[in-house]
Amino acid sequence: MRVVIVKDYEQMSRTAALLIAKQLRSKPSSVLGFATGSTPLGTYKELIRMHRREGLDFSHARTFNLDEYFRLDPSHPQSYHTFMFENLFNKINVNPDRISIPDGMTEDVENFCADYERRIKQAGGLDLQLLGIGRDGHVGFNEPGSSLGSRTRLKTLAEETVRDNARFFKDKKEVPRLAITMGVGTILEARQLVMLASGEGKADAVKRSIEGPVTAQVTASALQLHPSVTVVADEGAASLLMHRRYYVYVEKMAEKYEADVGI
Ligand code: PGA
């Protein structure tokens, strides 16, 4: 696991965008997994800048999103469909036919979820999955107790998550209580994972996921089982890490020897 500690949100966003751009440049037909929430917004801004200024080309890429609220219309301003189109897809040259986001309005959840998994496999599997982390240590909406082998399915959101998400909704009664999310097992099958964390509010979750035991109570801790993970955390999010100095030192060595010595 590579733990990249950067000064602030801007540097976190730039680092993550560079990792995604590197993946896309080495394989233009990459299958990219995207995430929503406030954390990846800066990364998307940077990807848009790279597309406009540096010709970063998404035309051959396929995308799959991690999750979507259940029974929230895709046209709702807070749906993850709206989020992705407004903050990324409308501003890059990705082909709309190659975009997949879970359908929170589906009448047949079980079939939809099985089909989502099939579509990821048919696309050749996820090359890179971008992740945020919840304050309860969730990745996707895999709340505490989610099986580490779980697949795409309907999940009940934890109270803390509902409270955190409420900040985006004018009418608090509208805040969804359920979501369709890729499972931990689905996420772990991506060839590369990039997890972002910003601010002190995430420091405890980051510490538990990177340095705590692997447990279904903190689903981000399952990333410890994956062979190719980069965690990009700013100073605040990294502030409780016990081996902080070592991670910084590893990155210095990686620079010096121009090798991925940390993975
Ligand atoms: P946030 O959400 O980026 O809005 O903090 C992250 C998450 O819950 O996964």
Boltz pocket constraint, residues with backbone or C-beta under 6 A from the ligand:
constraints:
  - pocket:
      binder: B
      contacts: [[A, 36], [A, 37], [A, 38], [A, 39], [A, 40], [A, 132], [A, 133], [A, 134], [A, 135], [A, 138], [A, 139], [A, 140]]
      max_distance: 6.0
